[in-house]
Amino acid sequence: MLTADQTAIIKATVPILETGGEALTTHFYKIMLSEYPQVRPLFNQAHQASGAQPRALANGVLIYAKNIDRLQELGPLAAQIVNKHVALQVLPEHYPIVGACLLRAIREVLGPDIATDAVIDAWAAAYQQLADLLISAERDVYDKLAAAPGGWRGARTFRVTRKQAESTEITSFHLEPGDSEPVLDFTPGQYLGLRLVVDGQEVRRNYSLSAAPNGRSYRISVKREPGGLASNFLHDHVKEGDTLDVFPPAGEFILQDGLSPLVLISGGVGITPTLAMAEAALAKGGRQVTFVHYARNRDAHAFGKTLEDWASRHPNFQRFIVYEHGERDEAHALGRPALEHLQRWLPGELDCDVYFLGPKPFMIAIKKLLAALGLPDERRRYEFFGPAEALD
């Protein structure tokens, strides 16, 4: 537990983190990923190259420092971190590596005049406090997943029973356990972790579950990313009959129970978790579901026939498709997200729960449009693919 003096030191470093936090976390990742190869599989190198991962960590460190004396304020951030760690199988032995590299980065970036022994001692205590909290929370989740019906701990072998192209960019992989035993149920919106070996290099990735739980199998739907190490490997080299190492489902962006109208807004591959949400809601019945999807064009639009089928079979399901480019008769509208779309398609009086997911610029636009409509914050739910970043 931090002393009063250590707490004061941490809070005093907040202005430094506000202006130089990203430089610090960038140096931290440079140290850790170059000197500790055992942790490299836990990090997506594309997020390192883009700067998204250092920015996300800098924001997390800043929030932690600001709330060092009221940790209850960390609830949503802590839950997100725990779920990401569980999906990638972060273990207690990884934490000392992170701590050592973080303290070294503080010393080297801030210099001896700022990073005094007292500052380093305070941050060592603060890091250990956070590590203990996360390790304990993650242990509870690992134990719960292992004890649940169909659950397991660590990696479990699954066989690819079907590989289905859904668009020119997105391919689905249907997975069944190699031991033919039942599989853990999940809450729509969650994702699976995969452990792959690409050119002799271990790689771990998370992919949203794109079909409702059935107790027997899972489906993930993966977009081929330009230069994407894991996505291109899955598209080009993984075949029906191949096996994959799979970690249990995780994620806190989940469909909440309720009877209020449900609105699902997605852009591109953001459609994957919203499909599972819609399917589960329709199976349960009693809830109006409005599905709004934005795609670049008809060729990039995945699961169009699925949505048509649901619309024909479920009176409580409406779907609206927008193409950025295309012919007017191919979609309900053309262009990018616009206020008039949501004004026309969202339920009257805005008595609805809205979930949205897609690329960051798309999510920024949707968040602004929902705010302009007057939808309360508590009725809006979203999650990022990859490192969490602010939408403001």
C-alpha positions as CSV (number, residue, x, y, z in Angstrom):
1,M,0.0,0.0,0.0
2,L,1.3,3.4,-0.9
3,T,2.2,5.9,1.8
4,A,0.8,9.4,1.9
5,D,4.1,10.8,0.6
6,Q,4.2,8.3,-2.3
7,T,0.6,9.1,-3.2
8,A,1.5,12.8,-3.3
9,I,4.5,12.1,-5.5
10,I,2.4,10.1,-8.0
11,K,-0.2,12.9,-8.2
12,A,2.6,15.5,-8.7
13,T,3.8,13.6,-11.8
14,V,0.4,14.0,-13.5
15,P,1.4,17.2,-15.4
16,I,4.5,15.4,-16.7
17,L,2.4,12.5,-17.9
18,E,-0.1,14.9,-19.6
19,T,2.7,16.3,-21.8
20,G,5.2,13.5,-22.0
21,G,3.4,10.3,-21.3
22,E,3.5,9.0,-24.9
23,A,7.3,9.5,-25.1
24,L,7.7,7.6,-21.9
25,T,5.5,4.6,-23.0
26,T,7.1,4.5,-26.5
27,H,10.5,4.1,-24.8
28,F,9.0,1.5,-22.4
29,Y,7.8,-0.6,-25.3
30,K,11.1,-0.2,-27.1
31,I,13.0,-1.6,-24.1
32,M,10.6,-4.4,-23.3
33,L,10.0,-5.7,-26.8
34,S,13.7,-5.7,-27.7
35,E,15.0,-7.3,-24.5
36,Y,12.2,-9.6,-23.5
37,P,11.2,-11.7,-26.5
38,Q,8.9,-13.9,-24.3
39,V,6.3,-11.1,-24.1
40,R,6.4,-10.1,-27.8
41,P,3.5,-12.5,-28.7
42,L,1.2,-10.5,-26.4
43,F,1.5,-7.3,-28.5
44,N,0.4,-6.5,-32.0
45,Q,3.4,-4.9,-33.7
46,A,1.1,-3.0,-36.1
47,H,-0.3,-1.2,-33.1
48,Q,3.2,-0.4,-32.0
49,A,4.1,1.0,-35.5
50,S,1.0,3.2,-35.6
51,G,1.6,4.5,-32.1
52,A,-1.8,3.3,-31.0
53,Q,-0.5,1.1,-28.3
54,P,1.8,3.6,-26.7
55,R,-0.9,6.2,-26.8
56,A,-3.4,3.9,-25.1
57,L,-0.9,2.9,-22.4
58,A,0.0,6.6,-21.8
59,N,-3.7,7.4,-21.3
60,G,-4.1,4.4,-19.0
61,V,-1.1,5.5,-16.9
62,L,-2.4,9.0,-16.7
63,I,-5.8,7.9,-15.6
64,Y,-4.2,5.7,-12.9
65,A,-2.0,8.5,-11.6
66,K,-5.0,10.9,-11.5
67,N,-7.0,8.4,-9.5
68,I,-4.3,6.9,-7.4
69,D,-6.1,7.9,-4.2
70,R,-9.6,6.7,-5.5
71,L,-9.1,3.5,-7.3
72,Q,-12.8,2.8,-7.5
73,E,-12.9,5.3,-10.3
74,L,-10.8,2.9,-12.4
75,G,-13.7,0.4,-12.7
76,P,-14.4,0.5,-16.5
77,L,-10.7,0.8,-17.4
78,A,-9.7,-2.0,-15.1
79,A,-12.4,-4.3,-16.5
80,Q,-11.2,-3.7,-20.0
81,I,-7.6,-4.4,-19.1
82,V,-8.5,-7.6,-17.3
83,N,-10.5,-8.9,-20.3
84,K,-7.8,-8.1,-22.8
85,H,-5.2,-9.8,-20.6
86,V,-7.4,-12.9,-20.1
87,A,-8.0,-13.2,-23.9
88,L,-4.3,-13.1,-24.5
89,Q,-3.4,-15.2,-21.4
90,V,-1.3,-12.6,-19.6
91,L,0.1,-14.4,-16.5
92,P,1.6,-13.3,-13.1
93,E,5.1,-13.9,-14.4
94,H,4.7,-11.2,-17.0
95,Y,4.1,-8.4,-14.5
96,P,7.7,-8.1,-13.1
97,I,9.0,-7.7,-16.6
98,V,6.6,-4.9,-17.3
99,G,7.4,-3.2,-14.0
100,A,11.1,-3.3,-14.5
101,C,10.9,-1.8,-18.0
102,L,8.4,0.9,-16.9
103,L,10.7,2.1,-14.0
104,R,13.7,2.0,-16.3
105,A,11.8,4.1,-18.9
106,I,10.8,6.6,-16.3
107,R,14.5,7.0,-15.3
108,E,15.8,7.3,-18.8
109,V,13.1,9.6,-20.3
110,L,12.6,11.9,-17.3
111,G,16.2,12.1,-16.3
112,P,17.8,12.2,-12.8
113,D,16.5,15.6,-11.9
114,I,12.9,14.6,-12.2
115,A,13.1,10.8,-11.7
116,T,14.7,10.9,-8.3
117,D,15.0,7.9,-6.1
118,A,11.8,9.0,-4.3
119,V,9.9,9.2,-7.5
120,I,11.1,5.8,-8.7
121,D,10.2,4.3,-5.3
122,A,6.7,5.8,-5.5
123,W,6.1,4.5,-9.0
124,A,7.4,1.1,-8.0
125,A,4.9,1.0,-5.2
126,A,2.1,2.3,-7.4
127,Y,2.9,-0.3,-10.1
128,Q,3.0,-3.1,-7.6
129,Q,-0.4,-2.0,-6.2
130,L,-1.9,-2.1,-9.7
131,A,-0.2,-5.4,-10.6
132,D,-1.6,-7.0,-7.5
133,L,-5.1,-5.8,-8.3
134,L,-5.0,-7.1,-11.9
135,I,-3.3,-10.4,-11.0
136,S,-6.0,-11.1,-8.5
137,A,-8.9,-10.1,-10.8
138,E,-7.4,-12.1,-13.7
139,R,-6.9,-15.2,-11.4
140,D,-10.6,-15.0,-10.5
141,V,-11.6,-14.9,-14.2
142,Y,-9.3,-17.8,-15.2
143,D,-10.7,-19.9,-12.4
144,K,-14.2,-19.1,-13.3
145,L,-13.7,-19.9,-17.0
146,A,-12.0,-23.2,-16.1
147,A,-14.8,-24.3,-13.7
148,A,-17.7,-23.3,-16.0
149,P,-19.5,-26.0,-18.1
150,G,-17.5,-26.5,-21.3
151,G,-14.7,-24.2,-19.9
152,W,-11.0,-24.6,-19.9
153,R,-7.7,-23.0,-18.9
154,G,-5.0,-21.9,-21.2
155,A,-5.0,-23.0,-24.9
156,R,-7.4,-25.6,-26.2
157,T,-7.2,-27.2,-29.6
158,F,-10.0,-26.4,-32.1
159,R,-10.5,-27.7,-35.6
160,V,-11.5,-25.5,-38.5
161,T,-14.6,-27.3,-39.7
162,R,-15.6,-24.7,-42.3
163,K,-14.0,-21.7,-43.9
164,Q,-16.4,-19.3,-45.6
165,A,-15.7,-16.2,-47.6
166,E,-18.3,-13.5,-46.4
167,S,-17.1,-10.7,-48.7
168,T,-14.0,-9.8,-50.6
169,E,-12.3,-8.9,-47.3
170,I,-13.9,-11.0,-44.6
171,T,-13.7,-14.7,-44.1
172,S,-15.4,-16.8,-41.4
173,F,-13.8,-19.7,-39.5
174,H,-16.1,-22.2,-37.9
175,L,-14.3,-23.9,-34.9
176,E,-15.1,-27.1,-33.1
177,P,-13.1,-28.5,-30.2
178,G,-10.6,-31.3,-31.0
179,D,-11.8,-33.3,-28.0
180,S,-15.5,-33.1,-29.2
181,E,-16.5,-32.0,-25.7
182,P,-18.9,-29.1,-25.1
183,V,-17.6,-25.5,-25.3
184,L,-18.1,-22.6,-22.9
185,D,-21.0,-20.3,-23.5
186,F,-20.2,-16.7,-23.9
187,T,-22.1,-13.4,-23.9
188,P,-22.6,-11.8,-27.4
189,G,-20.1,-9.1,-28.0
190,Q,-17.1,-11.1,-26.6
191,Y,-14.1,-12.3,-28.5
192,L,-11.8,-15.3,-28.7
193,G,-8.0,-15.3,-28.3
194,L,-5.9,-17.3,-30.8
195,R,-2.3,-18.5,-30.6
196,L,-0.8,-18.8,-34.0
197,V,2.7,-19.6,-35.2
198,V,3.6,-17.5,-38.3
199,D,7.0,-18.1,-40.0
200,G,8.2,-19.6,-36.7
201,Q,7.0,-16.6,-34.7
202,E,4.3,-16.9,-32.0
203,V,1.5,-14.4,-32.5
204,R,-1.6,-13.9,-30.3
205,R,-4.7,-12.1,-31.5
206,N,-8.3,-11.5,-30.4
207,Y,-11.2,-11.9,-32.8
208,S,-14.9,-11.2,-32.1
209,L,-17.3,-14.1,-32.0
210,S,-19.7,-13.5,-34.9
211,A,-22.5,-16.0,-34.1
212,A,-24.6,-16.5,-31.0
213,P,-23.5,-19.2,-28.6
214,N,-24.6,-22.8,-29.2
215,G,-22.5,-24.9,-26.7
216,R,-20.8,-26.8,-29.5
217,S,-18.8,-24.5,-31.7
218,Y,-17.6,-21.0,-32.3
219,R,-17.4,-18.7,-35.3
220,I,-15.0,-15.8,-35.8
221,S,-15.0,-13.6,-38.9
222,V,-11.6,-12.0,-39.8
223,K,-10.9,-9.1,-42.1
224,R,-7.8,-9.3,-44.2
225,E,-5.8,-6.3,-43.2
226,P,-3.1,-4.9,-45.6
227,G,0.2,-6.2,-44.2
228,G,-1.6,-7.9,-41.3
229,L,0.5,-10.7,-40.0
230,A,-2.2,-12.8,-38.4
231,S,-5.1,-12.0,-40.7
232,N,-3.2,-12.8,-43.9
233,F,-2.0,-16.0,-42.3
234,L,-5.5,-17.0,-41.5
235,H,-6.8,-16.1,-44.9
236,D,-4.0,-17.6,-47.0
237,H,-2.7,-20.6,-45.0
238,V,-5.3,-21.9,-42.6
239,K,-7.5,-24.5,-44.2
240,E,-10.6,-26.6,-43.3
241,G,-9.3,-29.5,-41.1
242,D,-6.4,-27.5,-39.6
243,T,-6.2,-26.9,-35.9
244,L,-5.8,-23.7,-33.9
245,D,-4.9,-23.0,-30.3
246,V,-7.8,-21.1,-28.8
247,F,-8.1,-19.2,-25.5
248,P,-11.5,-18.9,-23.7
249,P,-14.0,-16.1,-24.6
250,A,-13.5,-12.8,-22.9
251,G,-14.6,-9.1,-23.2
252,E,-16.7,-6.6,-21.4
253,F,-18.5,-5.1,-24.5
254,I,-21.5,-7.4,-24.1
255,L,-25.2,-7.4,-24.9
256,Q,-27.1,-6.4,-21.8
257,D,-30.5,-7.9,-20.9
258,G,-33.5,-5.7,-21.4
259,L,-36.7,-5.1,-23.4
260,S,-35.9,-1.7,-24.7
261,P,-35.5,-1.5,-28.5
262,L,-31.9,-2.5,-29.5
263,V,-30.0,-0.6,-32.1
264,L,-26.7,-2.0,-33.5
265,I,-24.6,0.3,-35.6
266,S,-21.5,-1.1,-37.3
267,G,-18.8,-0.1,-39.8
268,G,-16.8,-2.6,-41.8
269,V,-15.6,-5.5,-39.8
270,G,-17.3,-4.0,-36.8
271,I,-20.3,-6.0,-37.9
272,T,-18.9,-9.2,-36.3
273,P,-19.9,-8.8,-32.7
274,T,-23.2,-7.0,-33.6
275,L,-24.2,-10.1,-35.6
276,A,-23.9,-12.3,-32.5
277,M,-25.9,-9.7,-30.5
278,A,-28.7,-9.5,-33.1
279,E,-28.9,-13.3,-33.4
280,A,-29.1,-13.8,-29.7
281,A,-31.7,-11.0,-29.3
282,L,-33.9,-12.4,-32.1
283,A,-33.7,-15.9,-30.6
284,K,-34.8,-14.6,-27.3
285,G,-37.7,-12.6,-28.8
286,G,-39.7,-9.7,-27.4
287,R,-37.3,-6.9,-28.5
288,Q,-37.3,-4.7,-31.5
289,V,-33.9,-4.9,-33.2
290,T,-32.6,-2.2,-35.6
291,F,-29.4,-3.1,-37.5
292,V,-27.5,-0.3,-39.3
293,H,-24.4,-1.2,-41.2
294,Y,-21.9,0.9,-43.1
295,A,-19.6,-0.6,-45.7
296,R,-17.3,0.7,-48.4
297,N,-19.3,-0.9,-51.2
298,R,-21.3,-4.0,-52.1
299,D,-18.3,-6.2,-52.5
300,A,-16.9,-5.3,-49.1
301,H,-20.4,-5.8,-47.4
302,A,-20.3,-9.1,-45.4
303,F,-23.3,-11.1,-44.3
304,G,-25.8,-9.3,-46.5
305,K,-27.8,-12.5,-47.2
306,T,-27.9,-13.2,-43.4
307,L,-29.4,-9.8,-42.7
308,E,-31.9,-10.3,-45.5
309,D,-33.0,-13.6,-44.1
310,W,-33.5,-12.2,-40.6
311,A,-35.5,-9.4,-42.0
312,S,-37.8,-11.8,-43.9
313,R,-38.3,-14.1,-40.9
314,H,-38.5,-11.7,-38.0
315,P,-41.1,-8.9,-38.0
316,N,-39.2,-7.2,-35.1
317,F,-35.9,-6.9,-37.1
318,Q,-35.1,-4.0,-39.4
319,R,-31.8,-3.6,-41.3
320,F,-30.5,-0.5,-43.1
321,I,-27.4,-0.7,-45.2
322,V,-25.2,2.3,-46.3
323,Y,-22.5,2.1,-48.9
324,E,-19.8,4.8,-49.2
325,H,-19.7,4.1,-52.9
326,G,-22.2,2.3,-55.1
327,E,-25.4,2.6,-57.0
328,R,-28.5,4.0,-55.4
329,D,-30.5,0.8,-55.7
330,E,-27.9,-1.3,-53.9
331,A,-28.4,0.2,-50.4
332,H,-30.7,2.2,-48.3
333,A,-28.4,5.2,-48.6
334,L,-25.0,6.2,-50.0
335,G,-22.2,8.1,-48.3
336,R,-20.8,8.3,-44.8
337,P,-22.6,8.3,-41.4
338,A,-25.1,11.2,-41.4
339,L,-27.6,12.6,-38.9
340,E,-30.5,12.1,-41.2
341,H,-29.8,8.3,-41.3
342,L,-30.2,8.0,-37.5
343,Q,-33.1,10.4,-37.4
344,R,-35.0,8.2,-39.9
345,W,-34.0,4.8,-38.6
346,L,-33.7,5.0,-34.9
347,P,-36.8,4.3,-32.8
348,G,-39.0,7.3,-31.9
349,E,-38.4,9.1,-28.6
350,L,-34.9,7.5,-28.5
351,D,-36.1,4.9,-26.1
352,C,-33.4,2.5,-27.2
353,D,-30.0,1.0,-26.3
354,V,-27.4,1.6,-28.9
355,Y,-24.2,-0.4,-29.5
356,F,-21.7,0.8,-32.1
357,L,-18.4,-0.5,-33.3
358,G,-16.1,0.0,-36.3
359,P,-12.9,1.9,-37.3
360,K,-12.0,4.9,-35.0
361,P,-13.1,7.7,-37.4
362,F,-16.4,5.9,-37.9
363,M,-16.9,5.6,-34.1
364,I,-16.1,9.3,-33.6
365,A,-18.7,10.2,-36.1
366,I,-21.4,7.9,-34.6
367,K,-20.7,9.1,-31.1
368,K,-21.1,12.7,-32.2
369,L,-24.3,12.0,-34.1
370,L,-25.8,10.1,-31.2
371,A,-25.0,13.0,-28.9
372,A,-26.5,15.5,-31.4
373,L,-29.7,13.4,-31.3
374,G,-29.8,13.7,-27.5
375,L,-29.2,10.0,-26.7
376,P,-28.0,9.8,-23.1
377,D,-24.5,8.5,-22.4
378,E,-25.8,5.5,-20.5
379,R,-27.7,4.3,-23.5
380,R,-24.6,4.3,-25.7
381,R,-22.1,1.4,-25.6
382,Y,-19.0,0.8,-27.7
383,E,-15.6,-0.9,-27.8
384,F,-12.4,-0.6,-29.8
385,F,-10.7,-3.2,-31.9
386,G,-7.1,-3.1,-30.6
387,P,-5.8,-0.6,-28.0
388,A,-8.5,1.6,-26.3
389,E,-8.3,5.3,-27.3
390,A,-10.4,8.3,-26.5
391,L,-13.2,9.2,-29.0
392,D,-13.3,12.8,-28.0
